[in-house]
């Protein structure tokens, strides 16, 4: 036998969580991406000896 109270409670809490997530103000904002550092972009990182891939 299915416990209808348990089903209603779990689905109700899921609906409540979705409702709160959909009405968040920060979901409509797209934060600006940080500008890459010019000096860091010009100098490549040295290769790490343990992470080389051999073909």
DRENPA-3360 file (N, C-alpha, C; in nm, 2 decimals, always signed):
BEGIN
1 = XXXXXXXX = +0.08/-0.12/+0.00/+0.00/+0.00/+0.00/+0.09/+0.12/+0.00 ~ +0.05/+0.22/-0.08/+0.13/+0.34/-0.09/+0.09/+0.44/+0.01 ~ +0.19/+0.50/+0.08/+0.16/+0.60/+0.18/+0.15/+0.73/+0.11 ~ +0.02/+0.78/+0.09/+0.00/+0.90/+0.02/+0.05/+1.02/+0.09 ~ +0.06/+1.02/+0.22/+0.11/+1.13/+0.30/+0.26/+1.15/+0.27 ~ +0.33/+1.04/+0.26/+0.48/+1.05/+0.23/+0.50/+1.10/+0.09 ~ +0.42/+1.05/+0.00/+0.43/+1.10/-0.14/+0.40/+1.25/-0.15 ~ +0.29/+1.29/-0.09/+0.25/+1.43/-0.09/+0.36/+1.52/-0.03;
9 = XXXXXXXX = +0.41/+1.47/+0.09/+0.51/+1.55/+0.16/+0.64/+1.57/+0.07 ~ +0.69/+1.46/+0.02/+0.81/+1.47/-0.06/+0.80/+1.55/-0.18 ~ +0.69/+1.53/-0.25/+0.66/+1.61/-0.37/+0.64/+1.75/-0.34 ~ +0.57/+1.78/-0.23/+0.54/+1.92/-0.19/+0.67/+1.99/-0.16 ~ +0.76/+1.92/-0.09/+0.89/+1.99/-0.06/+0.97/+2.01/-0.18 ~ +0.97/+1.92/-0.28/+1.04/+1.94/-0.41/+0.98/+2.06/-0.48 ~ +0.85/+2.07/-0.48/+0.79/+2.19/-0.55/+0.82/+2.32/-0.48 ~ +0.82/+2.31/-0.35/+0.86/+2.43/-0.27/+1.00/+2.47/-0.30;
17 = XXXXXXXX = +1.09/+2.38/-0.31/+1.23/+2.41/-0.34/+1.25/+2.47/-0.48 ~ +1.18/+2.41/-0.57/+1.19/+2.46/-0.71/+1.13/+2.60/-0.72 ~ +1.02/+2.62/-0.65/+0.95/+2.75/-0.65/+1.05/+2.86/-0.59 ~ +1.12/+2.83/-0.49/+1.22/+2.92/-0.43/+1.34/+2.95/-0.52 ~ +1.38/+2.84/-0.59/+1.49/+2.86/-0.68/+1.46/+2.94/-0.81 ~ +1.33/+2.92/-0.85/+1.29/+3.00/-0.97/+1.28/+3.15/-0.95 ~ +1.25/+3.19/-0.82/+1.22/+3.33/-0.80/+1.34/+3.40/-0.74 ~ +1.46/+3.34/-0.75/+1.58/+3.41/-0.70/+1.62/+3.52/-0.79;
25 = XXXXXXXX = +1.66/+3.63/-0.74/+1.69/+3.75/-0.82/+1.83/+3.73/-0.89 ~ +1.92/+3.66/-0.83/+2.05/+3.64/-0.89/+2.06/+3.55/-1.01 ~ +1.95/+3.48/-1.04/+1.95/+3.39/-1.15/+1.94/+3.47/-1.28 ~ +1.89/+3.59/-1.28/+1.88/+3.67/-1.40/+2.01/+3.75/-1.43 ~ +2.11/+3.75/-1.34/+2.23/+3.82/-1.36/+2.34/+3.73/-1.41 ~ +2.41/+3.78/-1.51/+2.53/+3.71/-1.56/+2.65/+3.78/-1.52 ~ +2.73/+3.73/-1.42/+2.85/+3.80/-1.37/+2.95/+3.81/-1.48 ~ +3.02/+3.93/-1.47/+3.12/+3.95/-1.57/+3.24/+3.86/-1.55;
33 = XXXXXXXX = +3.30/+3.81/-1.66/+3.41/+3.73/-1.65/+3.54/+3.81/-1.62 ~ +3.62/+3.76/-1.53/+3.75/+3.84/-1.50/+3.84/+3.84/-1.62 ~ +3.90/+3.96/-1.64/+3.99/+3.97/-1.75/+4.12/+3.89/-1.72 ~ +4.17/+3.82/-1.82/+4.29/+3.74/-1.80/+4.41/+3.84/-1.79 ~ +4.51/+3.80/-1.71/+4.63/+3.88/-1.69/+4.71/+3.86/-1.81 ~ +4.76/+3.98/-1.87/+4.84/+3.98/-1.99/+4.97/+3.91/-1.97 ~ +5.03/+3.93/-1.86/+5.16/+3.86/-1.83/+5.15/+3.71/-1.82 ~ +5.04/+3.67/-1.76/+5.02/+3.52/-1.74/+4.99/+3.46/-1.87;
41 = XXXXXXXX = +4.92/+3.53/-1.96/+4.88/+3.47/-2.08/+5.00/+3.45/-2.18 ~ +5.10/+3.54/-2.16/+5.22/+3.54/-2.25/+5.31/+3.43/-2.22 ~ +5.32/+3.40/-2.09/+5.42/+3.30/-2.04/+5.35/+3.16/-2.02 ~ +5.38/+3.06/-2.10/+5.32/+2.93/-2.08/+5.37/+2.87/-1.95 ~ +5.29/+2.79/-1.89/+5.33/+2.72/-1.76/+5.43/+2.61/-1.80 ~ +5.53/+2.58/-1.72/+5.62/+2.47/-1.75/+5.55/+2.34/-1.74 ~ +5.59/+2.25/-1.82/+5.53/+2.11/-1.82/+5.55/+2.04/-1.69 ~ +5.45/+1.97/-1.64/+5.47/+1.90/-1.51/+5.52/+1.76/-1.55;
49 = XXXXXXX = +5.62/+1.71/-1.49/+5.69/+1.58/-1.54/+5.60/+1.46/-1.52 ~ +5.51/+1.46/-1.43/+5.42/+1.34/-1.41/+5.30/+1.34/-1.50 ~ +5.27/+1.45/-1.57/+5.15/+1.45/-1.65/+5.17/+1.45/-1.80 ~ +5.28/+1.40/-1.84/+5.31/+1.40/-1.99/+5.23/+1.28/-2.05 ~ +5.17/+1.31/-2.17/+5.10/+1.20/-2.24/+5.19/+1.16/-2.35 ~ +5.21/+1.03/-2.36/+5.29/+0.97/-2.47/+5.20/+0.90/-2.57 ~ +5.22/+0.94/-2.69/+5.14/+0.88/-2.80/+5.20/+0.76/-2.86;
% end
